[in-house]
Amino acid sequence: MEENTTYKPFNYLNHYVPVEGTLVYYNTEKTLSVQKNSCPQGTSGNLVTLTAPENKFISIESVANANEQAQSWLNTNAQAYANNIGTCKLRATSWRGDNPSCVLEPSTTLLPFDYMTIKYKWALGAGLDFDTFTGIVSTGIEWDNRYMGFGHGFGTELPNNSTTLQAYIMYAGDNQKNNGVEACLINFNKMISDYSSLQSIPIRMAGAWYGQTGTGNIDIEINTYSGGTMQKVISDYDFINVGGSQIQQLTFSKNIPKPPLWANDIDKVTHIGYITYDKNSSTAKVVITY
């Protein structure tokens, strides 16, 4: 994916003087942590946090509006900031499993969050129509192995006909283009609320090219949010957070080769990895298979 390397610092904010008598509102402190994604092959970037200090963004409407400005600035600048000051290190790997595969170690631990989106992203030249599999596994509840994605037979959300507030997992739609994104929303808090005996929730990710395959390279982008509500944007095959704050954005790259024969079966497509949510810490660990 295209790298973001241009960091835009605060501009007029340090020099703004409100008109006397005008009621103005200032932002509270906001932070966003993202992973440096400009490292050479065989290495991985560290997690870097960008901070929008309090009282840097000004609004004549409300504190919420000032906070929206701060969040927008973070969203625009966090990746460039991480790429500019972050560091790269060799990927530590290990061979695991009954049919051993090379797994990135140690796993990446996320900060506490309320909502998560998993975005499968591909650029021009990667391939056409990447089909995704995202699902709950190994919990013992009725929603295990009901994968979200096109044609899997389980609809676009679990339970069916749920809203973004009610759904445990939701699919944003089938992107058949030669570039773009397919996304899933995961609401771990809702699952823990409804199934209080669960201590952890694993999510499995996999995918395959349905159409022509080029380089096969994709990015898996994991975003976490605190507060607010989530909205599906059908036209973009994506989800956005409204009224809350983005906590983290992590990006992992993976090559997905052309399958010998496309099959609507997760065990016959390329395994990508797992995200395992921990109830006690309200966070999750990510392991991507290489």
Backbone as CSV, one residue per row, in Angstrom:
resi,resn,N_x,N_y,N_z,CA_x,CA_y,CA_z,C_x,C_y,C_z
1,MET,0.843,-1.192,0.000,0.000,0.000,0.000,0.878,1.242,0.000
2,GLU,0.323,2.353,-0.454,1.084,3.599,-0.515,1.429,4.084,0.891
3,GLU,2.690,4.492,1.080,3.141,4.931,2.385,2.814,6.401,2.608
4,ASN,2.560,6.743,3.851,2.309,8.125,4.244,3.560,8.632,4.951
5,THR,4.274,9.580,4.337,5.549,10.021,4.886,5.591,11.504,5.205
6,THR,4.544,12.240,4.858,4.545,13.687,5.071,3.751,14.021,6.320
7,TYR,4.430,14.450,7.344,3.801,14.799,8.614,3.506,16.289,8.643
8,LYS,2.264,16.651,8.979,1.847,18.049,8.995,1.700,18.511,10.442
9,PRO,2.622,19.327,10.948,2.539,19.777,12.342,1.413,20.783,12.533
10,PHE,1.173,21.135,13.774,0.192,22.186,14.055,0.600,23.450,13.302
11,ASN,-0.373,24.162,12.739,-0.012,25.363,11.998,-0.482,26.621,12.720
12,TYR,-1.644,27.123,12.353,-2.086,28.403,12.912,-2.531,28.309,14.356
13,LEU,-2.663,27.110,14.874,-3.285,26.949,16.189,-2.509,27.663,17.290
14,ASN,-1.179,27.643,17.197,-0.374,28.293,18.229,-0.470,29.819,18.161
15,HIS,-0.998,30.336,17.042,-1.015,31.783,16.836,-2.431,32.359,16.856
16,TYR,-3.422,31.503,17.068,-4.803,31.962,17.014,-5.170,32.706,18.300
17,VAL,-5.702,33.901,18.137,-6.147,34.692,19.276,-7.641,34.957,19.103
18,PRO,-8.487,34.410,19.977,-9.933,34.606,19.827,-10.301,36.084,19.918
19,VAL,-11.323,36.447,19.170,-11.856,37.798,19.252,-12.402,38.020,20.660
20,GLU,-12.085,39.145,21.233,-12.514,39.427,22.595,-14.023,39.304,22.720
21,GLY,-14.448,38.595,23.747,-15.877,38.406,23.985,-16.450,37.171,23.321
22,THR,-15.681,36.491,22.441,-16.157,35.287,21.760,-15.955,34.068,22.658
23,LEU,-17.006,33.288,22.819,-16.912,32.056,23.604,-16.305,30.973,22.725
24,VAL,-15.204,30.402,23.156,-14.553,29.356,22.374,-14.363,28.115,23.245
25,TYR,-14.185,26.992,22.556,-14.014,25.701,23.220,-12.718,25.057,22.722
26,TYR,-12.048,24.331,23.613,-10.779,23.701,23.280,-10.898,22.184,23.411
27,ASN,-10.027,21.502,22.669,-10.029,20.042,22.709,-9.399,19.517,23.996
28,THR,-9.785,18.296,24.352,-9.085,17.549,25.387,-7.966,16.749,24.716
29,GLU,-7.047,16.214,25.506,-5.928,15.465,24.923,-6.423,14.200,24.228
30,LYS,-5.905,13.956,23.024,-6.230,12.770,22.251,-4.937,12.103,21.813
31,THR,-4.947,10.773,21.691,-3.780,10.049,21.205,-4.208,9.008,20.173
32,LEU,-3.276,8.653,19.300,-3.499,7.581,18.330,-2.179,6.845,18.136
33,SER,-2.201,5.529,18.301,-1.007,4.703,18.151,-1.102,3.887,16.866
34,VAL,-0.084,3.966,16.024,-0.035,3.185,14.790,1.345,2.551,14.663
35,GLN,1.424,1.535,13.838,2.671,0.812,13.633,3.407,1.381,12.429
36,LYS,4.705,1.600,12.557,5.532,2.012,11.421,5.393,0.967,10.326
37,ASN,4.990,1.376,9.112,4.744,0.404,8.041,5.652,0.599,6.833
38,SER,6.794,1.287,7.048,7.714,1.548,5.942,9.005,0.752,6.076
39,CYS,8.953,-0.348,6.830,10.153,-1.148,7.058,10.435,-2.074,5.874
40,PRO,11.717,-2.405,5.634,12.046,-3.335,4.547,11.565,-4.743,4.852
41,GLN,11.502,-5.558,3.811,11.046,-6.940,3.956,11.905,-7.680,4.973
42,GLY,11.239,-8.470,5.796,11.935,-9.233,6.814,12.060,-8.527,8.143
43,THR,11.572,-7.288,8.203,11.591,-6.537,9.451,10.179,-6.019,9.736
44,SER,9.950,-5.595,10.960,8.650,-5.046,11.335,8.851,-3.763,12.124
45,GLY,7.891,-2.861,12.029,7.978,-1.571,12.696,7.404,-1.609,14.094
46,ASN,7.863,-0.682,14.918,7.338,-0.593,16.282,6.071,0.249,16.312
47,LEU,5.403,0.241,17.435,4.181,1.019,17.637,4.574,2.416,18.108
48,VAL,4.026,3.441,17.471,4.355,4.831,17.781,3.070,5.584,18.105
49,THR,3.081,6.373,19.161,1.902,7.130,19.597,2.083,8.613,19.282
50,LEU,1.112,9.174,18.584,1.068,10.616,18.317,0.024,11.229,19.238
51,THR,0.349,12.361,19.844,-0.539,13.022,20.796,-0.970,14.386,20.262
52,ALA,-2.262,14.643,20.343,-2.800,15.988,20.136,-3.030,16.572,21.527
53,PRO,-2.142,17.460,21.999,-2.273,17.977,23.361,-3.576,18.749,23.551
54,GLU,-3.983,18.881,24.792,-5.187,19.652,25.079,-4.971,21.114,24.697
55,ASN,-6.090,21.782,24.373,-6.102,23.219,24.075,-5.351,23.584,22.803
56,LYS,-5.206,22.636,21.873,-4.559,22.925,20.601,-5.559,23.201,19.483
57,PHE,-6.760,22.667,19.607,-7.772,22.849,18.576,-8.933,23.640,19.162
58,ILE,-9.406,24.591,18.390,-10.365,25.582,18.885,-11.649,25.512,18.078
59,SER,-12.771,25.643,18.774,-14.078,25.649,18.116,-14.966,26.701,18.754
60,ILE,-15.800,27.315,17.956,-16.803,28.229,18.501,-18.125,27.504,18.716
61,GLU,-18.120,26.154,18.455,-19.350,25.372,18.584,-19.393,24.584,19.892
62,SER,-18.365,23.748,20.121,-18.415,22.855,21.279,-17.064,22.183,21.484
63,VAL,-16.888,21.575,22.664,-15.702,20.762,22.917,-15.678,19.563,21.977
64,ALA,-16.857,18.994,21.722,-16.936,17.833,20.830,-16.406,18.183,19.448
65,ASN,-16.728,19.364,18.963,-16.244,19.788,17.650,-14.725,19.974,17.662
66,ALA,-14.203,20.553,18.739,-12.749,20.699,18.860,-12.071,19.331,18.910
67,ASN,-12.707,18.384,19.599,-12.153,17.025,19.658,-12.190,16.334,18.299
68,GLU,-13.224,16.614,17.507,-13.293,16.063,16.156,-12.141,16.579,15.308
69,GLN,-11.813,17.851,15.467,-10.670,18.414,14.746,-9.371,17.721,15.164
70,ALA,-9.222,17.506,16.461,-8.026,16.840,16.963,-7.920,15.417,16.414
71,GLN,-9.047,14.696,16.404,-9.043,13.325,15.900,-8.730,13.295,14.412
72,SER,-9.279,14.240,13.670,-9.001,14.316,12.231,-7.521,14.569,11.985
73,TRP,-6.921,15.442,12.781,-5.482,15.720,12.647,-4.660,14.466,12.951
74,LEU,-5.052,13.731,13.985,-4.361,12.492,14.314,-4.479,11.479,13.176
75,ASN,-5.687,11.310,12.638,-5.908,10.349,11.559,-5.055,10.684,10.342
76,THR,-4.883,11.979,10.074,-4.112,12.421,8.913,-2.616,12.225,9.115
77,ASN,-2.144,12.400,10.332,-0.710,12.498,10.573,-0.057,11.307,11.254
78,ALA,-0.826,10.446,11.900,-0.227,9.407,12.742,0.678,8.469,11.966
79,GLN,0.266,8.040,10.756,1.091,7.092,10.015,2.404,7.726,9.569
80,ALA,2.339,8.966,9.079,3.567,9.648,8.671,4.496,9.849,9.864
81,TYR,3.935,10.222,10.994,4.728,10.416,12.211,5.423,9.113,12.602
82,ALA,4.673,7.998,12.567,5.262,6.699,12.914,6.360,6.315,11.933
83,ASN,6.112,6.549,10.639,7.121,6.197,9.642,8.384,7.045,9.783
84,ASN,8.233,8.280,10.230,9.374,9.180,10.349,10.229,8.888,11.584
85,ILE,9.602,8.550,12.731,10.391,8.413,13.960,10.442,6.978,14.481
86,GLY,9.654,6.086,13.887,9.646,4.702,14.356,10.910,3.949,13.972
87,THR,11.049,2.750,14.497,12.221,1.910,14.229,11.773,0.561,13.674
88,CYS,12.691,-0.101,12.986,12.434,-1.417,12.413,13.294,-2.460,13.134
89,LYS,12.767,-3.661,13.261,13.547,-4.751,13.842,13.249,-6.030,13.077
90,LEU,14.159,-6.984,13.160,13.965,-8.251,12.478,12.738,-8.955,13.015
91,ARG,11.985,-9.579,12.115,10.833,-10.366,12.543,11.321,-11.643,13.222
92,ALA,10.877,-11.859,14.449,11.147,-13.141,15.106,10.074,-14.124,14.686
93,THR,10.466,-15.319,14.278,9.492,-16.287,13.776,9.673,-17.631,14.451
94,SER,8.637,-18.460,14.327,8.691,-19.808,14.883,7.817,-20.717,14.037
95,TRP,8.197,-21.981,13.948,7.391,-22.945,13.209,6.474,-23.670,14.178
96,ARG,5.168,-23.676,13.838,4.170,-24.217,14.757,3.154,-25.080,14.038
97,GLY,2.416,-25.836,14.836,1.222,-26.507,14.338,1.456,-27.926,13.866
98,ASP,0.344,-28.665,13.656,0.423,-30.029,13.140,1.019,-30.029,11.741
99,ASN,0.635,-29.031,10.917,1.246,-28.812,9.621,1.999,-27.498,9.732
100,PRO,3.266,-27.526,10.201,3.944,-26.305,10.646,3.932,-25.181,9.621
101,SER,3.666,-23.993,10.107,3.754,-22.786,9.302,4.533,-21.754,10.096
102,CYS,5.132,-20.811,9.387,5.976,-19.808,10.028,5.083,-18.675,10.539
103,VAL,5.120,-18.435,11.842,4.227,-17.478,12.484,5.032,-16.329,13.069
104,LEU,4.563,-15.112,12.859,5.209,-13.944,13.432,5.121,-13.999,14.952
105,GLU,6.268,-13.867,15.620,6.311,-13.847,17.068,7.216,-12.716,17.519
106,PRO,6.997,-12.118,18.685,5.857,-12.390,19.549,4.586,-11.767,18.977
107,SER,3.471,-12.155,19.502,2.216,-11.575,19.049,2.159,-10.098,19.425
108,THR,1.348,-9.346,18.687,1.188,-7.922,18.945,0.004,-7.712,19.875
109,THR,0.224,-7.085,21.017,-0.837,-6.844,21.984,-1.410,-5.449,21.781
110,LEU,-2.714,-5.363,21.665,-3.395,-4.093,21.442,-3.704,-3.408,22.763
111,LEU,-3.906,-2.099,22.704,-4.362,-1.334,23.853,-5.850,-1.604,24.072
112,PRO,-6.391,-1.379,25.284,-7.827,-1.589,25.532,-8.692,-0.779,24.572
113,PHE,-9.830,-1.354,24.164,-10.688,-0.715,23.161,-12.119,-1.207,23.321
114,ASP,-13.040,-0.563,22.595,-14.447,-0.961,22.586,-14.830,-1.683,21.297
115,TYR,-14.400,-1.142,20.151,-14.755,-1.714,18.838,-13.486,-1.981,18.034
116,MET,-13.600,-2.934,17.127,-12.489,-3.225,16.221,-13.013,-3.376,14.798
117,THR,-12.254,-2.861,13.833,-12.515,-3.180,12.431,-11.294,-3.879,11.856
118,ILE,-11.554,-4.888,11.030,-10.503,-5.587,10.292,-10.720,-5.250,8.829
119,LYS,-9.712,-4.636,8.211,-9.808,-4.238,6.808,-8.786,-5.014,5.987
120,TYR,-9.278,-5.669,4.948,-8.420,-6.341,3.990,-8.280,-5.394,2.800
121,LYS,-7.056,-4.938,2.512,-6.843,-3.874,1.529,-5.885,-4.351,0.436
122,TRP,-6.202,-3.981,-0.817,-5.295,-4.323,-1.906,-5.240,-3.163,-2.904
123,ALA,-4.066,-2.992,-3.508,-3.833,-1.906,-4.451,-3.895,-2.432,-5.881
124,LEU,-3.890,-1.505,-6.840,-3.876,-1.890,-8.252,-2.687,-2.799,-8.535
125,GLY,-2.952,-3.863,-9.270,-1.907,-4.814,-9.616,-1.852,-6.026,-8.712
126,ALA,-2.546,-5.956,-7.575,-2.516,-7.089,-6.640,-3.411,-8.228,-7.108
127,GLY,-4.576,-7.869,-7.604,-5.517,-8.883,-8.032,-6.915,-8.310,-8.135
128,LEU,-7.855,-9.152,-8.518,-9.235,-8.738,-8.711,-10.158,-9.544,-7.807
129,ASP,-10.974,-8.823,-7.029,-12.027,-9.442,-6.221,-11.442,-10.389,-5.165
130,PHE,-10.899,-9.798,-4.096,-10.381,-10.597,-2.984,-11.533,-10.956,-2.053
131,ASP,-11.772,-12.241,-1.874,-12.857,-12.715,-1.017,-12.309,-13.066,0.363
132,THR,-12.993,-12.580,1.394,-12.490,-12.690,2.767,-13.339,-13.638,3.611
133,PHE,-12.704,-14.197,4.622,-13.346,-15.043,5.621,-12.949,-14.493,6.992
134,THR,-13.926,-14.059,7.775,-13.664,-13.549,9.119,-14.707,-14.142,10.054
135,GLY,-14.269,-14.847,11.086,-15.265,-15.495,11.928,-14.784,-15.828,13.324
136,ILE,-15.762,-16.034,14.195,-15.527,-16.431,15.582,-15.232,-17.932,15.603
137,VAL,-14.236,-18.348,16.382,-13.887,-19.769,16.462,-13.582,-20.158,17.907
138,SER,-13.747,-21.436,18.188,-13.252,-22.075,19.425,-13.808,-21.483,20.712
139,THR,-15.034,-20.956,20.673,-15.634,-20.437,21.904,-16.657,-21.405,22.489
140,GLY,-17.182,-22.292,21.655,-18.228,-23.200,22.109,-19.624,-22.619,22.020
141,ILE,-19.761,-21.379,21.520,-21.085,-20.788,21.371,-21.604,-21.038,19.961
142,GLU,-22.856,-20.719,19.750,-23.521,-21.080,18.497,-22.984,-20.351,17.272
143,TRP,-22.177,-19.283,17.478,-21.718,-18.478,16.349,-20.349,-18.917,15.835
144,ASP,-19.779,-19.951,16.418,-18.490,-20.439,15.946,-18.562,-20.870,14.477
145,ASN,-17.503,-20.554,13.725,-17.313,-21.025,12.347,-18.395,-20.549,11.380
146,ARG,-19.066,-19.450,11.714,-20.018,-18.827,10.790,-19.319,-17.588,10.214
147,TYR,-18.632,-17.798,9.115,-17.736,-16.767,8.600,-18.471,-15.696,7.814
148,MET,-18.032,-14.455,8.042,-18.517,-13.329,7.282,-17.716,-13.219,5.983
149,GLY,-18.391,-12.840,4.916,-17.770,-12.732,3.609,-18.787,-13.143,2.563
150,PHE,-18.471,-12.911,1.293,-19.435,-13.181,0.236,-19.675,-14.676,0.047
151,GLY,-20.948,-15.058,0.021,-21.323,-16.404,-0.369,-21.102,-17.484,0.659
152,HIS,-20.818,-17.099,1.908,-20.556,-18.130,2.924,-21.832,-18.684,3.555
153,GLY,-22.963,-18.044,3.260,-24.244,-18.586,3.706,-24.712,-18.126,5.065
154,PHE,-24.047,-17.129,5.656,-24.429,-16.680,6.994,-24.845,-15.213,7.026
155,GLY,-25.140,-14.646,5.860,-25.575,-13.258,5.801,-24.422,-12.290,5.989
156,THR,-24.753,-11.059,6.405,-23.740,-10.022,6.564,-23.538,-9.609,8.017
157,GLU,-24.259,-10.235,8.939,-24.058,-9.934,10.354,-24.574,-11.098,11.194
158,LEU,-24.016,-11.208,12.397,-24.465,-12.209,13.370,-24.805,-11.512,14.682
159,PRO,-26.026,-11.767,15.206,-27.149,-12.462,14.590,-27.670,-11.719,13.355
160,ASN,-28.380,-12.410,12.491,-28.904,-11.797,11.278,-29.845,-10.647,11.599
161,ASN,-29.804,-9.623,10.752,-30.657,-8.440,10.860,-30.333,-7.584,12.087
162,SER,-29.126,-7.750,12.644,-28.712,-6.919,13.768,-28.192,-5.575,13.278
163,THR,-28.274,-4.564,14.144,-27.643,-3.282,13.872,-26.173,-3.357,14.280
164,THR,-25.428,-2.284,14.011,-24.019,-2.272,14.415,-23.869,-2.338,15.935
165,LEU,-24.869,-1.855,16.669,-24.822,-1.940,18.130,-25.127,-3.351,18.625
166,GLN,-25.940,-4.090,17.879,-26.395,-5.404,18.322,-25.535,-6.549,17.814
167,ALA,-24.852,-6.345,16.685,-24.136,-7.439,16.028,-22.849,-7.784,16.758
168,TYR,-22.516,-9.073,16.783,-21.222,-9.516,17.296,-20.145,-9.301,16.233
169,ILE,-20.525,-9.548,15.000,-19.616,-9.374,13.868,-20.458,-8.964,12.666
170,MET,-19.935,-8.065,11.849,-20.689,-7.546,10.706,-19.753,-7.334,9.523
171,TYR,-20.247,-7.673,8.335,-19.488,-7.601,7.081,-19.983,-6.391,6.294
172,ALA,-19.046,-5.620,5.721,-19.430,-4.377,5.039,-19.782,-4.569,3.573
173,GLY,-19.542,-5.757,3.017,-19.955,-5.994,1.638,-18.841,-6.532,0.760
174,ASP,-19.230,-7.054,-0.408,-18.330,-7.737,-1.332,-17.742,-6.753,-2.335
175,ASN,-16.454,-6.493,-2.229,-15.756,-5.602,-3.156,-15.162,-6.436,-4.281
176,GLN,-15.721,-6.317,-5.491,-15.267,-7.113,-6.629,-14.288,-6.343,-7.517
177,LYS,-13.756,-5.226,-7.014,-12.902,-4.357,-7.823,-11.441,-4.819,-7.783
178,ASN,-10.622,-4.120,-8.593,-9.194,-4.452,-8.660,-8.362,-3.665,-7.653
179,ASN,-9.020,-2.965,-6.753,-8.348,-2.323,-5.618,-9.414,-1.897,-4.626
180,GLY,-8.986,-1.654,-3.385,-9.951,-1.184,-2.395,-9.850,-1.932,-1.089
181,VAL,-11.006,-2.136,-0.460,-11.045,-2.685,0.888,-12.299,-3.528,1.071
182,GLU,-12.188,-4.568,1.880,-13.341,-5.247,2.463,-13.131,-5.235,3.972
183,ALA,-14.191,-4.962,4.720,-14.035,-4.772,6.162,-15.056,-5.572,6.954
184,CYS,-14.657,-5.902,8.188,-15.555,-6.500,9.165,-15.467,-5.708,10.465
185,LEU,-16.611,-5.547,11.107,-16.700,-4.940,12.430,-16.820,-6.052,13.462
186,ILE,-16.016,-5.975,14.537,-16.083,-6.946,15.626,-16.469,-6.203,16.897
187,ASN,-17.553,-6.650,17.538,-18.023,-6.024,18.781,-17.811,-7.008,19.922
188,PHE,-16.569,-7.046,20.429,-16.239,-7.985,21.497,-17.041,-7.696,22.766
189,ASN,-17.248,-6.415,23.080,-17.982,-6.059,24.295,-19.388,-6.652,24.293
190,LYS,-20.030,-6.630,23.133,-21.379,-7.186,23.024,-21.365,-8.693,23.267
191,MET,-20.363,-9.373,22.707,-20.268,-10.825,22.916,-20.028,-11.156,24.384
192,ILE,-19.124,-10.414,25.034,-18.836,-10.657,26.438,-20.059,-10.359,27.305
193,SER,-20.818,-9.322,26.947,-22.027,-8.976,27.692,-23.073,-10.080,27.602
194,ASP,-23.233,-10.658,26.406,-24.258,-11.678,26.191,-23.799,-13.080,26.591
195,TYR,-22.490,-13.294,26.611,-21.931,-14.606,26.967,-20.885,-14.382,28.046
196,SER,-21.351,-14.140,29.262,-20.475,-13.707,30.354,-19.456,-14.767,30.771
197,SER,-19.678,-16.024,30.422,-18.739,-17.079,30.813,-17.494,-17.106,29.924
198,LEU,-17.556,-16.437,28.788,-16.401,-16.424,27.898,-15.261,-15.619,28.510
199,GLN,-14.063,-16.190,28.493,-12.878,-15.485,28.971,-12.034,-14.956,27.819
200,SER,-12.152,-15.582,26.664,-11.427,-15.116,25.484,-12.252,-15.429,24.242
201,ILE,-12.003,-14.651,23.174,-12.735,-14.820,21.927,-11.741,-14.773,20.775
202,PRO,-11.455,-15.906,20.130,-10.580,-15.902,18.961,-11.364,-15.568,17.677
203,ILE,-10.738,-14.784,16.821,-11.261,-14.456,15.496,-10.273,-14.989,14.470
204,ARG,-10.759,-15.761,13.513,-9.887,-16.309,12.471,-10.072,-15.498,11.189
205,MET,-8.961,-15.282,10.480,-8.975,-14.531,9.222,-8.354,-15.366,8.107
206,ALA,-8.975,-15.335,6.925,-8.459,-16.058,5.767,-9.002,-15.388,4.517
207,GLY,-8.484,-15.782,3.357,-8.980,-15.174,2.129,-8.413,-15.826,0.888
208,ALA,-9.013,-15.486,-0.265,-8.571,-16.019,-1.554,-9.013,-15.073,-2.658
209,TRP,-8.244,-15.046,-3.734,-8.613,-14.262,-4.906,-9.666,-15.024,-5.702
210,TYR,-10.789,-14.359,-5.964,-11.824,-14.975,-6.791,-11.545,-14.709,-8.261
211,GLY,-11.029,-13.503,-8.544,-10.725,-13.128,-9.913,-9.250,-13.292,-10.233
212,GLN,-8.806,-12.577,-11.250,-7.423,-12.655,-11.700,-6.462,-12.246,-10.583
213,THR,-5.325,-12.944,-10.485,-4.331,-12.648,-9.454,-3.107,-11.994,-10.080
214,GLY,-2.667,-10.868,-9.470,-1.448,-10.199,-9.897,-0.334,-10.518,-8.928
215,THR,0.135,-9.499,-8.202,1.181,-9.733,-7.200,0.673,-10.547,-6.028
216,GLY,-0.632,-10.444,-5.749,-1.218,-11.156,-4.607,-1.011,-10.481,-3.276
217,ASN,-0.398,-9.308,-3.266,-0.075,-8.638,-2.005,-1.277,-7.887,-1.439
218,ILE,-1.542,-8.099,-0.149,-2.608,-7.370,0.535,-2.076,-6.822,1.853
219,ASP,-2.808,-5.893,2.420,-2.569,-5.421,3.777,-3.761,-5.790,4.638
220,ILE,-3.481,-6.180,5.870,-4.532,-6.383,6.871,-4.395,-5.238,7.858
221,GLU,-5.388,-4.357,7.867,-5.353,-3.169,8.734,-6.340,-3.356,9.880
222,ILE,-5.841,-3.279,11.095,-6.663,-3.459,12.286,-6.792,-2.114,12.985
223,ASN,-8.024,-1.640,13.132,-8.306,-0.370,13.790,-9.133,-0.616,15.038
224,THR,-8.799,0.076,16.125,-9.590,-0.025,17.350,-10.080,1.351,17.773
225,TYR,-11.239,1.374,18.435,-11.903,2.620,18.798,-12.434,2.542,20.225
226,SER,-12.536,3.708,20.839,-13.134,3.831,22.164,-14.317,4.771,22.085
227,GLY,-15.471,4.308,22.589,-16.644,5.167,22.647,-17.293,5.381,21.295
228,GLY,-18.353,6.217,21.306,-19.078,6.524,20.083,-19.875,5.340,19.581
229,THR,-20.236,5.397,18.313,-20.961,4.313,17.656,-20.301,4.026,16.318
230,MET,-20.553,2.830,15.796,-19.999,2.430,14.507,-21.092,2.480,13.442
231,GLN,-20.730,2.931,12.254,-21.658,3.005,11.136,-21.064,2.300,9.927
232,LYS,-21.908,1.537,9.219,-21.480,0.881,7.985,-21.593,1.870,6.827
233,VAL,-20.541,1.936,6.007,-20.553,2.759,4.798,-20.522,1.792,3.622
234,ILE,-21.705,1.436,3.140,-21.828,0.375,2.140,-21.059,0.701,0.875
235,SER,-21.097,1.959,0.444,-20.440,2.343,-0.804,-18.930,2.180,-0.745
236,ASP,-18.364,2.209,0.453,-16.913,2.072,0.623,-16.516,0.703,1.166
237,TYR,-17.487,-0.192,1.380,-17.225,-1.515,1.952,-16.481,-1.382,3.277
238,ASP,-16.916,-0.448,4.119,-16.121,-0.064,5.277,-17.022,0.338,6.434
239,PHE,-16.401,0.631,7.585,-17.086,1.126,8.771,-16.365,2.371,9.266
240,ILE,-17.116,3.294,9.882,-16.523,4.470,10.499,-17.038,4.589,11.925
241,ASN,-16.242,5.242,12.771,-16.651,5.518,14.139,-17.148,6.946,14.228
242,VAL,-18.295,7.137,14.880,-18.886,8.457,15.035,-18.977,8.788,16.523
243,GLY,-18.345,9.888,16.919,-18.460,10.356,18.291,-17.476,9.764,19.272
244,GLY,-16.619,8.854,18.799,-15.611,8.266,19.675,-14.217,8.644,19.235
245,SER,-13.229,7.872,19.681,-11.830,8.143,19.352,-11.171,6.872,18.827
246,GLN,-10.325,7.028,17.819,-9.534,5.908,17.353,-8.372,5.693,18.318
247,ILE,-8.159,4.439,18.720,-7.106,4.115,19.673,-5.830,3.669,18.963
248,GLN,-5.966,2.745,18.018,-4.803,2.204,17.333,-5.122,1.881,15.894
249,GLN,-4.070,1.831,15.090,-4.164,1.314,13.724,-2.886,0.528,13.455
250,LEU,-3.028,-0.752,13.206,-1.892,-1.624,12.896,-2.072,-2.198,11.501
251,THR,-0.983,-2.297,10.762,-1.033,-2.830,9.406,-0.028,-3.966,9.265
252,PHE,-0.504,-5.086,8.734,0.335,-6.243,8.462,0.217,-6.571,6.973
253,SER,1.326,-6.896,6.344,1.317,-7.237,4.921,1.418,-8.744,4.745
254,LYS,0.748,-9.231,3.701,0.773,-10.677,3.445,0.563,-10.924,1.958
255,ASN,1.208,-11.946,1.462,1.013,-12.347,0.072,0.011,-13.489,0.015
256,ILE,-1.000,-13.326,-0.831,-2.029,-14.357,-1.011,-1.893,-14.904,-2.426
257,PRO,-1.354,-16.101,-2.594,-1.178,-16.651,-3.944,-2.510,-17.054,-4.561
258,LYS,-2.497,-17.192,-5.868,-3.696,-17.650,-6.561,-4.003,-19.079,-6.144
259,PRO,-5.237,-19.367,-5.725,-5.566,-20.743,-5.308,-5.637,-21.668,-6.515
260,PRO,-5.274,-22.951,-6.332,-5.393,-23.903,-7.450,-6.816,-23.969,-7.993
261,LEU,-7.765,-23.894,-7.075,-9.187,-23.894,-7.439,-9.940,-23.162,-6.343
262,TRP,-10.669,-22.101,-6.705,-11.372,-21.336,-5.682,-12.461,-22.203,-5.059
263,ALA,-12.513,-22.188,-3.725,-13.524,-22.959,-3.003,-14.054,-22.123,-1.853
264,ASN,-15.348,-22.182,-1.632,-15.967,-21.442,-0.531,-15.826,-22.262,0.750
265,ASP,-14.572,-22.480,1.135,-14.240,-23.345,2.265,-12.986,-22.766,2.918
266,ILE,-13.090,-22.322,4.166,-11.955,-21.672,4.813,-10.734,-22.562,4.907
267,ASP,-10.911,-23.874,4.934,-9.776,-24.783,5.036,-9.089,-25.018,3.687
268,LYS,-9.638,-24.419,2.612,-9.033,-24.569,1.290,-8.540,-23.241,0.726
269,VAL,-8.560,-22.201,1.551,-8.030,-20.907,1.137,-6.864,-20.549,2.047
270,THR,-6.222,-19.414,1.787,-5.015,-19.035,2.533,-5.364,-18.527,3.922
271,HIS,-4.790,-19.163,4.929,-4.968,-18.712,6.305,-4.155,-17.438,6.523
272,ILE,-4.744,-16.435,7.186,-4.063,-15.163,7.434,-3.602,-15.049,8.878
273,GLY,-4.451,-15.388,9.831,-4.030,-15.278,11.220,-5.198,-15.254,12.174
274,TYR,-4.885,-14.925,13.443,-5.885,-14.890,14.507,-5.781,-13.585,15.292
275,ILE,-6.923,-13.139,15.778,-6.988,-12.083,16.785,-7.722,-12.677,17.973
276,THR,-7.104,-12.656,19.154,-7.718,-13.258,20.336,-7.967,-12.188,21.386
277,TYR,-9.241,-11.976,21.698,-9.657,-10.965,22.667,-9.643,-11.558,24.069
278,ASP,-9.135,-10.776,25.029,-9.075,-11.206,26.422,-10.057,-10.381,27.257
279,LYS,-10.969,-11.072,27.921,-12.016,-10.399,28.692,-11.441,-9.569,29.835
280,ASN,-10.490,-10.100,30.563,-9.992,-9.430,31.767,-9.260,-8.132,31.470
281,SER,-8.554,-8.080,30.348,-7.778,-6.881,30.022,-8.475,-5.977,29.023
282,SER,-9.605,-6.435,28.446,-10.343,-5.668,27.425,-9.460,-5.323,26.240
283,THR,-8.527,-6.219,25.918,-7.660,-5.990,24.771,-7.493,-7.299,24.014
284,ALA,-6.586,-7.312,23.040,-6.468,-8.489,22.176,-5.037,-8.650,21.712
285,LYS,-4.696,-9.884,21.275,-3.413,-10.167,20.683,-3.615,-10.581,19.232
286,VAL,-2.692,-10.156,18.380,-2.765,-10.427,16.945,-1.587,-11.303,16.557
287,VAL,-1.861,-12.404,15.861,-0.809,-13.263,15.306,-1.107,-13.464,13.833
288,ILE,-0.182,-13.029,12.981,-0.334,-13.169,11.543,0.583,-14.294,11.075
289,THR,0.069,-15.209,10.249,0.829,-16.326,9.711,1.580,-15.900,8.464
290,TYR,2.854,-16.270,8.384,3.666,-15.942,7.201,4.220,-17.215,6.580
